[in-house]
Amino acid sequence: MTTEALVPVFAALGDETRWSILAALGVGDASASALAGRLPVTRQAIAKHLAVLQEVGLVEPVRVGREVRYRIVGSQLSATARRLDAVGVEWDRRLAAIKEIAEGL
């Protein structure tokens, strides 16, 4: 995943409501109406937040009869987590090098 692809993902995740929607979808697929019943946000606002999450590839709609439910796209979340982990590993490496230098003084 490129840095250019990560920026919109992090922008989408930077919103508390969208984060709450992802957390709710982590429990299971849900419609915008069901999410609105669980969160202190209107159905219309949920639909707008879902559109943003869908645009960056974090959720996808699935038609179940006449209802549209949303589910998390695990591969996108995993790719994002891998990039964050790579940053963390690099910082750990740098901090270990600084510690080694400081202990050698």
QUITAUR-V810698 format. One record per pair of residues at least 12 apart in sequence whose C-alpha atoms are under 7 Angstrom apart, sorted by sequence separation. I is the first residue (numbers start at 1). J is the second residue. D is the distance in Angstrom with one decimal. If there is no record, write none. Layout:
<<I & J & D> <I & J & D>>
This chain:
<<59 & 71 & 5.3> <60 & 72 & 6.5> <59 & 72 & 4.3> <60 & 73 & 6.6> <32 & 46 & 5.9> <58 & 72 & 5.8> <59 & 73 & 5.1> <32 & 47 & 5.9> <58 & 73 & 5.2> <57 & 73 & 6.8> <58 & 76 & 6.0> <57 & 76 & 6.5> <58 & 77 & 6.6> <18 & 49 & 5.9> <31 & 68 & 5.8> <31 & 69 & 4.1> <30 & 69 & 4.8> <31 & 70 & 5.9> <12 & 52 & 6.7> <29 & 69 & 6.0> <30 & 70 & 5.4> <12 & 53 & 6.4> <29 & 70 & 5.4> <29 & 71 & 4.8> <25 & 71 & 6.1> <26 & 72 & 6.9> <9 & 56 & 5.7> <25 & 72 & 6.4> <8 & 56 & 6.4> <1 & 79 & 6.5>>
